[in-house]
Amino acid sequence: MTPQKPLHLKTYLLIAVMVIAGPLGNVLLGKGMKHIGEPVIWPPLQLLHTGLNIFTSASIWLGITSLITFFVAYMLVLSWADYSFVQPASSLAYGMVALLGYLMLGERVSPLRWAGIAVICLGVFVVGRTNPRTTRQV
């Protein structure tokens, strides 16, 4: 029985990392690109200037780092738990997306959207009550 608890703890901790890092990375990329503006690709010198603006933006680099963190956590969790557990459990990120959009980007989130997110979170709670691994390990 004791090996099951560490599996749960590390699985849930990395799902929490996924739920935070994925949406945060996307919001930071969005914020960085809104600050830079629409990329101009012609003439070529203007494309170079746009590329320099993108790759010298702190928001862009923080977003990339956050998305890499998400991806590493996602790969690790999938090695420990079933996909049918990980994917629904990571859907808590929808709530994080709305919250970060509201707080960091100043977006308006309607009550109906919050209600939809609450339904998703309720589903995540139901999935979270199941065993994260149903397949046998070889």
C-alpha positions, 0 to 999 in steps of 0.5 A: 500500500505504501508505494501508492501514496508517493505515486499520488503525491508526485502525480498531483504535484506535477499536475499542479505544475502543468495546470499553472505552467501551461496557461502562464506560458501561453499568457506570457507569450500572448502578452509579449506579442501584444506588446510587440505588435503585429509582425511585419515580414516585408521588407526583409530588414523589417522582418529582422527587426521584428525577430529581434524585438521578439527574441529580446522580449522578457515576456516571450522568454518567460513564456517559453520557459514556462511552456518547457516546464509544462512539457517536461512535467507532462511527459513525467506525469504520463510515465507515471499515470494513465493518459485517461487520468492525466488529461482530464485532471489537467483540465483544471488549466481552463480555470487558470486560463480564465483567471490569468486572462482576467488578472494579467491581460485585463480580459472580461470573463462572463459569469456563464464562462465561470459557470462552465469552468466550475462544471469542468472543475467538478469533472476534474474532482470526479476523475481525481477520485479514481486511481491514476494507474489502471494498467499493469507495469511491465 
